[in-house]
Amino acid sequence: MAHISQNGMSRMNYHPQYYLRDGNIIFHVERTLFRVHRYFFERESLFFLQAFARVPQGETTDTSAFRLDEVTVADFTKILWVWYSPSYRRGSLSEPKEHWLTILELSTKWQFPNMQKLAIDELEQLDIEPIEKITMYNRYGIDKLLLLPAYKLLCRRTTRITDEEGEQLGVPTLLRIFEARERAGSAAERRRTGQMQGRRAGATSADADDEELEQILIDVFELNSRYSRLVSVRGAQRSAGAQARCKAGVQARPPLMQTTRSWNKF
């Protein structure tokens, strides 16, 4: 929990990168002081907006710093990196998975929705094992629609889910995966049996049609309404883009990749 430190502090370290001369809020993390800009925290986070409202007005000082517990210096630095890193503003990010997992965890805990979206967008570009991804996204309450590819991979696996993997997934998710695999295998069996004129085909969920498997997963994980909205939005966006290009009389081109980083200009 965050609170103001009232006691004098000795042998404190100034962070070499994020103790800024023009900063107007000082944070105390472990035994390190950060002096940064209050504006970012108030603009992006309801957690900090409410926390700042409960403390005396005016700038903090080295001896009355805003203390953050249960976070390390290294992890807090990653949050500040999002706002202050030149590479972030250039949009040339190549940070590892662990970097974005830290940002995802803290942005969720401290209610930074834009930063959380950035972390999710970056994680979506990485190759993450299905069970790890499902476990991670469930932990932070991330939209399950983003897990459809991971669910598909688990359903198409020819090997059994181990006890350890089952513990990671949790009983509710594990039961739904088993249900989806059973339904997909039955659908594939019926299709192949029909093609083989009544002979048993010995099909499994790995043999299921991709579109059919996706619909089974949407049903099993109760994603119908969200999936319909997503398809509707994407269809409207494609239609609007096509109309705009036709009106302009130019040849249609693939859309440029949009970035979530534009919100952070200052």
Disulfide bonds with the S-S distance in Angstrom:
none
